[in-house]
């Protein structure tokens, strides 16, 4: 059954990724056709075509390597400018690469396409066409997160006791094997008779309307402490002998504080998980219950903004992660929980989530959040202003608009379209780096995958 659930999770994630790619390319296709640009291909994936059909002058299909997708538009690169020194100088290798790319972009050019080329459209139209792809990923992420935040809700702990820990082990014991062990003591909660289902109303006279205040009150208490407990509709007063115990440190917002080394870098354990800082605080011995709380539109938008900021930070830090991924793939180093993952890795995570046997609502929430995060990453990554990414074409159109407006302001001749073909060698380097990193990620995801559940 676990194997079946794992396979189902992998398949669901692969389908989600393919849909995200197809949705992205649909943004390019629809806006290009809206502005009269001829599109010859709409493909999900690269490499050999597995399945396709043709309609309205466009071939739609799926290719073998699901590392992205593309829409082939006529006239993506403007024609070369004519010069008076034709044949006078030997063409540089850089220029030759640009001209080869330009020639390849006109292979499918037909006479009737003369006025349907991408470069002929106004810069603002080209910006819309290239922005539409990443924009579609933002829209999809917003829909997924709206379902998550406003439909399912986010898990938040409350003041109800879900579980009472029976015993506490001394520091010299790595873990509790049996509560009948003479070296263990009953937890304050078990000794005081607190039961699952009890709701903590106050601690030491301090009202605890939410988990945050209840948790802080317990951690700052010591010795005999009066508790008000609501049980079966009745309010009970119980004295609890709070003891000191070493627990993960938390900040003022009750978020766990993680250990960093002298360089400010995160410290990880043998399983690749971040190591929390520890502190000695008051200990009760309970696990608070968790409920799904639905957020409003403004709160959901704020959460999405936080996720987008986090994705941006992850993208900026991506180059610094390359050595760690390489070490995990080929040198046997531990893969950390915040390591980048490829398509294989993210699909394997989907299978891992599905195989845990979590409640359906929790499984759906995790899957939705990860898939939304993938779409936000696709948006941020494609907006990087480097060819062949969408951001590179957007930057070219913006620069062309600036040049033309400046020329118009000073009543000079129109400088014409910006020749992005001259940046073809840069695009080749970017593609080569992307393919190389994808290959390293593939190896790491296969031999040393990121595991969310240990």
N, C-alpha and C positions, 0 to 999 in steps of 0.2 A: 504493500500500500504506500509506503514511504517513497519507493522508487517511482510509482505511478504519479504521486503528487508532485515529486520533483520534476518529472518530465512535463507535467501539465504547467507547472510554474515557468519552466524554461520556454515552452511554446508560447504561453501568454505574453511573456516579456519580449520574445522575438517579434511576435505580431504587433505588440505595442510600439516597438522601435521602428518596424517597417512602416507602420501607419504614421508615426511622427515624421519620418523622412518623406513619405508620400504627401503628407499634409503640407510640409515645408515647400516642396517643389510645386504643389498646386498653387501656392501663393504667387510664385514666379510666373507660372503658366497663365493663370487667369488674368493677371494684370498686364502681361505682355500681349496677350490676345486682345485685351480691352484697348490697348494703345496701337493696335494694328501691326504688331511685330510678328513676323512669321516664326513659328516654333516647329522644328522638324522632329524633335524627339522629347519625350517625357519618360525618364527612366528612374527606377528605384534600384540602386546598386550599380556596380561597375563590372566590367569584364564581359563574359559571354552572355548573350541574351537567352534566357530560359523560356520566356513566353512574351508575346507581344501581339498587338493588333493596330491597325491604322484607321484613323478617322479624322476627317477635316484637314488633311495634309500633315497630321502629326502622328508619329508612331508612339504608342503607349506600351510600356513593358516592364518586366522585372529581369534583372541581371543576376549573375551568380554570386558576386561578392557584395554583401550588404553593408558596405562601409560608407554609404551616403547615397546620393542620387544627383540628377542634373536635369535641366531643361536646356536643350540646344536651340539657341536663337540665332537667326540669320544676322550677320553683320555685327557680332559682338566686338570685333576689332575694326577700327576705321582703316580705310585704304592708306597706303604709304603716301607721304607727300612727295611731289615731284621736285627733283633738284636738277640743276644745270650741269652737275659734274658726273652724270651717269657714266659708269665705266671708268672714270678717271682714277678712282681709288679702290683698292681691294676692300671688300666689305669685312668689317670686324666680326669676330665670332659672336659677340653679343647681338649685333645687328642681324646677323644671319639667323640666329635663333628666333629673333622677333619676326623676321620675314617668313620663316618656316611656319611659325604659329599662325601668322596672318593668312598664308596660303592655305593652310589646313582648315581655317575657319570659313573659307569660301568654296570648299569642295562641293557642298550641297546647294550652292547659290545658283538660282535660275533667273533668266531675264525678267520674269514677271515679279521677282522679289526686289526689284530695284528700289522701290519706295517702302519696303517693309523691313528695313534693317534697324537693328538695335541702336547703333551709334547715331542714326539720323534723328532720333527722338530728342526732345528738349531734355536738358539735364534733370529737371524736376521729375519728368516722367520716368527716366531711367532710375532715379533714386527710389521712386515708388516701386518699380518692378523688382529691384534688388532688395529693398527693405521688406517687401511683402512676404518673402520666404521666412526670414527670422521672425517677422511679425506674426505669422501663422503659428509658430512655435509658442510665442507668448500667449496667443489666444487659447491654444490647446492647454497650456499650463494653467491659465486662469480658470478654464472650465474644470479641469481635474481638481484644482485646489478648492474651487467653489463647492464641488461635490464633497470633498474631504472636510473642509472647514465648516461649511454651512449645512451640509447634509449629514455626514457621519459624525462630525465633531472631533475635537482633539482630546486625547486622553489627559485627564487632570486628576491628581489625587485629591481626595476629600478627607473629612475628619472621621469617617467610619472605619472601624478596625476590620480588615479583611482576614488577617492571620495573626495568631499569637505565637511567638517563638517560645518553645518550652524551656530551653536551657541556654546558658551562656558558658563558653569555654574560656579558660585562662589564656593568657597571651602565648604560653609555651606550646599550646596545642594548635596545630595547623588548622584542623577542622574538627567539628563534632561528629563522632562516629555513633555514639549512643548516649542518650541523656541519663541513663542509669550509671554512667561512669562517675566514680566518686570525685573525680577532678572537676566535674561540671556543677554549676549552681543554677537553680531556677531563675529565669528572668524576672525582673520586677513586675512585669505585666502578668506573667503566669502566677507568681506568688500572691499578687493582689487579687486575683480572680477576674481579671478583665477577659471578656469573651469576644469572639468574632461576631460582628454585627453591632457591637457597642459603638455609640457615637460620642466622641470627646467634646464636651461642651465648654469646659474651662480647665485651666491648669494653674494651680497656685493662685486662684482668684482672678486670673487673666482670661478673658473671653477668647475662645478659639473658633471664630466663624469660618475659617478656611484652613486648608492643610498647611500653608506657609506659617501662619501664626502658631498653629498647634505644634508643628515640628520645631520651630524656634524656641517655643516655651519649654518643650521637653529637653532640648539640647542644652539649655541654659539653667536647668534645674539640677539639684543634687540633694540627696537625703529624703526624708519624709516630706512628701508633696501631696497636697489635697487635689484630687481630680473630681470633676463633675462628669458623670457618664449618663447618657440617655440610653436606656435599655427597655425595649418593648413598651415605649410610650411613657416610661417612668424615669425620673431623674434621680440618680444615685450618687452619693458622695463616698469616694474610696480614697484612702490614704495609700500612696505608692512610695516605696523606698527606692528612689532613683539612684542608680549607680553610675560610676564613670566607666567609659569604654572608648576604645579607639575606633573612630569611624571616619569615612571620607569627609574632608573639609568642604564646607559650602560657603558661598558668598552671601551678600545681603539679600539677593534674590533667590536664595536657596538652590542655586545651581552648583553642581560639583566643581571643585577647583582641582585642576590636574597639575602634576609635577612637571617642572621644566628644569633643564640642566643649566650650567653656568652661562651657556650661550643663548639661553632663552628658548631652546628647542624642546619640543614635547618628548617625554620619556615614555617608552613602551615596554610592556612585559614580554614574556616569551611567546605569547599568543598574538602579539602585534597590537595589543590594546593599550590605550593611554593609561598611565598609572596615576590614580588620584592621590592628592596630598592627604595626609591623615592628621587628625587632631583628636584630643581627648575631650569628650563632651558627655552630657547626661544621656543615659541609655535606658529605654523602656522595654524594648523587645517586642515590638509589633510591626506589622506591615499594613500601611494604610490602603484603603480600597481606592480603586480608580474608576472614574466614570467618563463618558464621552460628553464633552460640553460643546455645543454648537456656537459658532462665532457669527457676528454680524458682518455685513458687507465691508464696513470700514476696518474692522479687525482682521478680516480675511485679506484685504488689500495690503494691510500693514505686514502680515505674515508673509505674503508673497513678495513684498519688497525686501524683507529680511532674507528670504531665500535667494533672491536675485543678487543681493549684495554678497551673500556667502558664495554663490556660484562665481561671481566676478573675482572674489579674493582667491578662490580655488584655481581659476584660470590664470591669474597673475602668478600664483605659486607653482603652477604646473611645471615650468622648466626645472625648478629646484627638486622636483620629485623624480626626475628622469634617472639620476644615479641610483636611487633607492629601488626603483622598479627594475632596473638592469641587474642590480645585486640580488634582488629577490628571484629574478628569472634564471640567472646563470651562476650565481655564487652561493646560493642556498641561504641567503639572508632572510630574516623574518619579514613577512609582508605585513605592513601596518594597516589598521582599520581605515585610515584616511587615504590610503594609496589609490591612485587613479586606476580605473578599470576600463576594459574595452567591451566590445559587444558580447564576447564570450563570457567575460566576468560578470557583466550586469545581468545576463541571461541566467548564469549559474546562481546568482544571488536570488533571482526570482524563484528558481527551483528550491533553494534553501528555505526561503520564506514560506512557500507553499507546503513544504514537508514538515514544518514545525508543529502542525496540528493546532495552531492558534484559532480562536474564534473567527468566524468568517468576517465579521466586521473589522477585527484587528488586522487580518491578512489583507483585506481590501484597502484599508487605510494605508498600510505600509507600501503596498504596490502602487497605489495612486500617488503617494508622495514621492517615491523614487522616480516614477515615470514623468511626473511634473518636473522634478529636478533635472532629468535628462533633457526635457524640452527647453528649460531655461538655459542649460549649458549649450544646447544647439544654437539658441539665440545669441548668447554672449560670444561663443566661438566664431560664429559666422559674421559677427559685427567687427571682428578684428580687421583693421584697415590694411590688409595685405592680400594681394592676388595669390591664388584664384578665389579667395573667399569673397562673399557678398560685400563685406566691408571694403575690400579693395576697389571694387567697381563703384561703390557709393562714394569713396574718397576721390576717385577719378572724376566722377560727375560733378562733385562739389568744386573741385579745383577748376574744371572747365567752366562752370558757372561763374566763378570768381574772375577768371581771366577774361571772359566775354563781357562781364559787367564793367570791369575796369577799362577794357578797350572801348566800350560804348561811352563810358563816362568821359574819356579823353579824346573821343571822336577818332579812334584809330580803327584800322581794318579788323574785321572779325578774325581772331586767331585760329578759329576752327576747332574741331574736336581734339581733346587730349589723346595722344597716341599711347594708350595703355599697353599696346603690343610691345613697347620698348621695355616693359617690366616683365616680359615673359621669362627671362632667366631667373628672376626672383621667384616667380610662380613655380618654376621647376624645382628650385631649392626647397620651397615650402612643401610641395607635394612629396618630394623625396624624404624630407624630415618626418612628415606625417606618416608615410608608409613605413618608415623604419621604426618609428615609435609604436605604431599599430602592431608591427611584428613582435616587438619586445613585449608589449602588453599581452599579446596572444599567448606567448610562451609563459609569461608570469601567471596569467589567468588559468592556464592548463596545469602547470606544475606546482604553483604556489598561490592558490587563489585567496582572495579576501573572504573571510568568514565572519558573518554578522553574529552568529550564535556559537562561536567557539569550535 
